[in-house]
Amino acid sequence: MSLRASLRSLSPAALRLVVMRLLVYLGMQCAYFIGVVGTLTYAFGGGVTENALGIVLLNGCIVLGSFVGGPLLDRVGPRRFFFVVVAALTLTSVLYQLLSQSVLGVLAGAALLGASWGLGDLVAKSFPAYLTDDADELKTMNSVIYTVSNVAVIVGPLLGGFVSSVASPQAVFWLLGVCALLSAVPALGFRPARDPHAGKESASTGDDSLRAGFAAVFGSPALALLFWSCFFSFLGYGAFDPLESLYYRDVLQVDVEWMGWLSAAAGVGGVVGSMLVMRLPSRRVNVRTLLLVLASEGAFALLYVGTSWVVAASVGQVLLGVAFGMLTPLLNTLVQSHAPLAALGRVNAVLGFGNNVAGVAPLLCAPALAEVLGVQGTLVLASLLVLLMPAAIALVRRREIAALVAEEEASRALERQIGHTLER
């Protein structure tokens, strides 16, 4: 199915959700890479330690934001929750202008952005399930959402690069607030189609605390496998955050604008990857495909950081973007299909916790490794880890994976049979 056909197939509420996500994520992409990492590296001459502190704070506060946001989403519902996201992002945008005059202030701003980001991420991860429980519709909706999200990955750094070139890296945070306020316009007419507090959904998750999210994840073989697969794969990516800007500056020897250009290259690949998922047969939307995509990210990351040639880095970024563009809609479709709707916010908070802890852990050793192996050597080692971990999981857990794939196919066959019966 093409992007145009996919858009035509979406309900009015789903189209509103696509625009809401696009605007929120566009503001985040404008602010993060250039506004935080770029400011530390170029405005204050920071190195590995400063960047690592910034990313630790950002990722740690993303976890805190999702831990607060998951139960809040399950309690108040998606519509009211979205306006909390808008308020948090707007406040962050304003406060950053006051804080960003020093390294400590930028680090505080990174913490605020992380908390707001943790809230905002739940929009794309959870909101589609409030509109449908059909597996094919979820796949299409998630693919479209992440296609426009990857458009934001292209446009956001370009806007940020332009603003930083005519003003300063700190100024890109104004775009965060403007985009958040614009996203409130389509949100005014957004209405969920499913009630998570009705019938068996509510009865199965009587606990209103975050514990219900952990219980749902580790009580489900499918969700537990998704958690550990992403956790071990994301261990390698944690080394990229504090070292990537230094790779641009010291290995590729390019100016700050290239942070935006190469991020945009990844966004181009991400659009392609998300559109590929639209054409993926439903029977291929499973854990086995997810592990294959995770392993391909490691291979493409090796191309991205394996040379000092900016052309090779650009090609690697595009291919890495393709893999990331496929990963997120696949992962979210699987999570939304397996998680109870009444606990979906908390389930996504737990999964996000795993991914962000995996991203934070390598930060503790990245500076020391960079001293021994160099920036590029550390990034190559991290890429190998990303490549090998999914392959190891696929080998060790192959029987469990085969059983889950067979179960998912049986469930889809039952859905098709019920649909045919209703049509008659």
N, C-alpha and C positions, 0 to 999 in steps of 0.2 A: 504494500500500500504506500502510495506517495505521500509527501507531506501535505499537499493540497487536499488529497482525498481523506487523509487522517483528520485534518482540521474540519472538513465538512462533516465528518462522522461524529464530532464531539457535540455534546449538549451545550446550550447557552451557559450553564453553570460551569462546565468544564472549560469553555473558552475564557470565561472570566478568571478562572483559576490560572490558566496559562499566562494571561497578562499580569496578574498579581505576582506570580513567581518571577516573570521576566523583569519587572521593575525592581523588585526587592533584590534579586540577585545581581542585577546590573549595578546597583549602588554598592553592594558588597565588593564586587570585582573592581570597581573604581577605587575603592578605599584600601583594600587589603595589601596587595603586593607592592604598589608604589607608595601608598600612604603610610604604611607601617615599615615594611622591610626596606623600601627605597629611601625613606626618611632616615632610618638608622644608618644605612650604608653610605648614602651620598651626602645628606645634609649634615650628619654628625660624624662621618668617617668611621663608622662602627665596623667591627669585625665579627668573627664567629661567635664570640661570647655574647655580644650585645644582641645579635640576631637570634641566637639560641634562647636568650632570656625573653625576647619579644614573642617568639613562637611558642615557648613553654606557657607564657601567660595567656596568649591567644587560645591555644588548644585546651589548656586547663579550664579557661572560662567558657569555652564552647561546651565542655562537659557539664559545667555548673549550670549554664543556660539551658541545656537540654534536660538536665535533671529537674530544674524548676519548671521548664516548659512542658515536658511530657505529662506529668500529672495535671498541670493546669489545663492543657488541651483536652484531656479526657474528662475534666470536670466542667469546663465552661463551654466546650464545643468549638468548632473551627472558626465560626464567624467572629465571635468576641475575641478569640485568641489572636486572630490576625491583627486586630487593631492594637493589641498589646505589642505585637511585633513592630508595627508602624511607629508607635510611641517610643519604643526602646531604640530603634535605629535613628530616629530624628534627634533624640536626646544625646545619643553618642556623637552624632555629627556636630552638634553645637559645642559639647564639652571638649571635644578634641581640639577645637580651635584655641581654647584656653590652655590646654595641657601641653601642646606639641612644641613648646619653646625650649624643651630640654630632653635629654635622653630618658630621664625618669618619667617625664610627662608623656612621652611617646609610649613608653611601656605601660603606663596607666591607661592610655588610650587604646592600646592593643587589648588590654583586659576588658575594657568596656565593649569594644568591637566583638571580642570573643563571646561575651555573654549574650549580646544581641544576635550574633550569628547562630548560637546554639538554639535560640528561640526560632529564628527565621528558617533554619534548615528543616524544621518539622513541617513547614508548609508543603514542600515538595514531597517529603517522605511519607506524610500521613493523609493529606487532604484528598487525594484521588479515591481512597477507600470510602470516604464519606459520600461519594457520588455513585459508586457502582461496586458490585462484588463479582462481576463477570470477568473472567481471566483475560479474554481477548480485549475487552474494553480497557481493563487496567493496563495491559501492555501498551495499547495505542496511546492512552492518556499519558502514561509515564514517558513514553518515547517522545511525544510532542513537547511535554514539559521540559525534558532535558535537551531537546533540540534547541528550544528558545533559550534555555539556560546557557548552552554553549555559544549561542549568538551573543549572550551577555559576556561570556568569557573573551570573545573577540572585541566587542565594542567597548566594554568596561576598561580594559587596559589601554585601549587607544584613546578614549576620552581622558583617562588618568594621565597618560603620557603627554597628551596635548596640554592639559591643565598644568602639569608639573613643569613643562617647558616654558610656559608663558608666566607662571606664577611661582609655585613651589610645590614639592611633594606633599606637604601638609594640606594644601588647599583642596586636594582631591576629596577630602572628607566632606566637603559641602555637597558633593554629588550624592553621597550616601543619604543625606537628609532629604534632598529634593526628590530622588527616586522613591524613597519610602512614602512621602506625602502623595506623590502621584499614584502609587499603588492602592491608596485608600479609595480612589474613585471607582474602579471596577469592583472592589470589595463590598461597596455599599449594596450591590444587588446580588451578592453571592449567597445562596441558600443550599445547605446540604440536603441530599435526597434520602440518606439513611440515618436512622436514629440508633446510636450505639447503646442507648439505655433501655431499649425495648427488647422484650423476649429473652431468648437464650444468650444473646451477646452480653447483656447486663448480668444475667444470673451466673455466667461462668467466671465473672471477674468482680466479685463482691468487694474485695480489698481495694480501697481507693489510694493506697500508698504506692511508692515506687517499687516496693517489694513485689507487687503483682507483675511488674514488667520483667524483673529477674526470673520470677516463677514461670511466666509465660515463655520466655526465651529458653531457659534451661530445662523446662518441662516438655519442650517440643523438639524431637530429633532434627527436624528441618531447620528451625530457627537456631538451635545450638550449633549445627554444622555451618550455617551462614555466619554466625558470630565468630567462630574460631577460624574459618577460612579467611575472612577479611582481616581479622586481628593479626594473624601470622604474616599475611601478605603485606599489610600496611606497616609492619615493623621497619621495612627498608625505607619507606618514604619519609620517615621522620628525619633522616639524615639530610634530605634535600632542602628542607625549609631554611635552616641556618646557613647552608653552604651554597645554595643556588645563586644568590645575588653575587657572592664572591667568585663563583665560577664565571659569571658574566664579566665581572670586573677584571679578574686576575688571569683567567685562562683564555676566555674568548676575547678579552681586552676590548669591550664595547662600552658605550655610555649608558646612562640610566634609562634612556628611552627604549633601549633594546629589551629591558625587562618587560615593557609593555608589548613590544612587537612579537617577542617569542611567546609570551602568554597568549597573544592573539592567534599565533600559529597553532597552539594547542586547541584553542577554541574552534578553529576551522576543522581540525580533525574531530573534535567533539561533536560538531554538527553532523558530520558524516557518520560517526559511530552511532549516534542516537537514531538517525534515519535508517541505518542498517537494521536496528532492532525492530523498526516498524515492519520490515520485510521478512523478519525471522519467523519461521513457522512456530506456532504455539507449542508444538511438541518439543522444540529446542529451548524453550524458556525453562531451564532447570539448573540444578546445582552443577552438573557436569560442564555445561556451557560457561557458567560463571567462573569456574576454576580455569578453564582454557583462556578466558579473557584476562583473568588476573595474571597468568603466566606470560601472556603476550605483552603485558605492560612492562614486565621486567626486561624482555628482549628489546623492546623499543626504547626503554630508558637507557640501555647500554649504548644504543646508537646516539641518543641525545647527548650523553656526557662522555662518551668514549674518545672524543677527539677534541682538538682546539680549533676546529674548522667551523665557522658559524653556519655555513650551508648545511653541513651534516647535523648540527644541533637543531637547525630549523626543521629539517626533514624528520628527525627523531621526535621533535615536539609535536609535529602534525600526527605522526603515527601513534604516539603516546596518547594524544588527544582522542584519536579514533577508539582506542581501547577503553579509555575512561568514559567516552561517550556511550559505549555499549554497556559498560559495567553498571552504572548507576540506575538506569531504567530497568535492567535485568534484576538487580538486587532489590530495588523497591517493589517491583511487581511480585517477586517471590515473598518478600516480607508481608506485603499487604494481603497476599493470598493465604498465608499461613497464620497470621496473627489475629486474635480476636479484636474486633473493632473497638470495643469498650476499653481496651488496654493498649491500643495501637500507639498512642503518644508515648506511653511508658516503655513499650517494646522498642520503639525507635530511639528513645533516650538511652536505653541499655546498649543497643547496637552502636550508637554513636559514641558512647563511653568506651567501648572496646576499641573502636577505630582510633579515637583520639589518644587513649592511653598508649596504643601501639605507636602512634605518631610522636608522643612525648618521650617515651623510653629511650630511643636512639639519641635524642638531644643531649642526654647526660654523658654520652661517650663520643659524640661527633667532634667536639673540639679537640679531644685527646687523639682521636684517630686522624684528624686532619693534620695535627702536628707531626705524626709519624708517616702517614701515607700521602699527605697533601690533600688539597680540596678535591681534585679530580679523582685521585685514587680512592678516597672515601666514597665518592658518589658511584664509582664503578662497583665497589664492593656492595653498596646498598642495592644497586640494580640487580646484581647476581642473587641477592637474598630474595628480592621480589620475584625473580624468575623461578627460583628453586622451591620456595615454600608451597605454592599451589600444586606443583607437580608431586611433591612429597605427600601432601594431603590426599590428592587423587589416588595415589598408590596405596597408602595405608588404610584409607577409609573407602575403598572401592566397593565393597559389598554393601555398606550402608548407603552409599551414593546410588548404587543400582536400585536398591529397594525404594529409595525416595523418588527416583525418576519414574519407576513403575507405578508408584502410588499417585504421583501427580498426573500421569497419563490416564490412569483409571478414573481419577476425579474429573478430568476434562471430558472424557468419553461420556461419563454420567451426565455432565452439564449439557452436552450436545444432545443426548437422548431426551432429557427433560425438555429442552428447547424445541425439538422436533415434535414431541407429544403436545406441547402447548400450542404450536402452530396449527396442528390438526384440529 
